[in-house]
Amino acid sequence: MNNPLQILKAIKNPKQFAMNMIKKSGNPIFNNLTDMAEKGDTQGLQNFARNIFKEHGADFDKEFQEFMSTFKN
């Protein structure tokens, strides 16, 4: 990120800047995830997360529940 204009854009809207960088990566998985996020497809994102966790021998729902419980205390 040597271009000063890019740096200014990142400072003004870091979320949009990150989304643009991900899309420019050309990675179809990242593109699919950002599309789901932009459309508000939480079910699709959860299914993706569940599949990733399952591939790594973990239970998404259990892990997410434990994560959320840290905010309740």
C-alpha positions in Angstrom: 0.0 0.0 0.0 2.4 2.6 -1.2 -0.2 4.9 -2.8 -1.2 7.7 -0.4 -4.7 7.8 -1.9 -5.1 4.1 -0.8 -4.0 5.0 2.7 -6.5 7.8 2.9 -9.3 5.5 1.7 -8.3 2.9 4.3 -8.5 5.5 7.0 -11.8 6.9 5.9 -13.6 3.6 5.5 -11.5 0.6 6.7 -14.4 -1.9 6.3 -14.9 -1.0 2.6 -11.2 -0.9 2.0 -10.8 -4.4 3.4 -13.7 -5.7 1.4 -12.2 -4.2 -1.8 -8.8 -5.8 -1.1 -10.4 -9.2 -0.5 -12.4 -9.0 -3.7 -9.2 -8.0 -5.6 -7.4 -11.1 -4.3 -9.4 -13.2 -6.8 -9.9 -15.9 -4.2 -13.3 -17.4 -4.9 -13.9 -18.5 -1.3 -13.2 -15.0 0.0 -15.4 -13.5 -2.8 -18.2 -15.8 -1.8 -17.9 -14.9 1.9 -17.8 -11.2 1.2 -20.9 -11.5 -1.1 -22.7 -13.4 1.7 -21.7 -10.7 4.3 -22.8 -7.8 2.0 -26.2 -9.5 1.4 -26.7 -10.2 5.1 -26.7 -14.0 4.5 -26.0 -15.0 8.1 -27.2 -18.5 7.5 -24.8 -19.0 4.7 -21.9 -17.6 6.8 -22.9 -19.9 9.7 -23.0 -22.9 7.4 -19.5 -22.0 6.1 -18.2 -21.7 9.6 -19.8 -25.0 10.7 -18.2 -26.8 7.7 -14.8 -25.3 8.5 -15.0 -26.2 12.2 -16.2 -29.7 11.3 -13.2 -30.2 9.0 -11.0 -29.4 11.9 -12.8 -31.7 14.4 -14.5 -28.9 16.3 -18.2 -28.1 17.0 -19.1 -24.6 15.8 -22.2 -24.3 18.0 -20.3 -25.3 21.1 -17.4 -23.0 20.4 -19.7 -20.1 19.5 -21.8 -20.6 22.7 -18.6 -20.5 24.8 -17.4 -17.4 22.9 -20.7 -15.6 23.5 -20.7 -16.6 27.2 -17.5 -14.5 27.7 -19.6 -11.4 27.0 -22.3 -12.2 29.5 -19.9 -12.1 32.5 
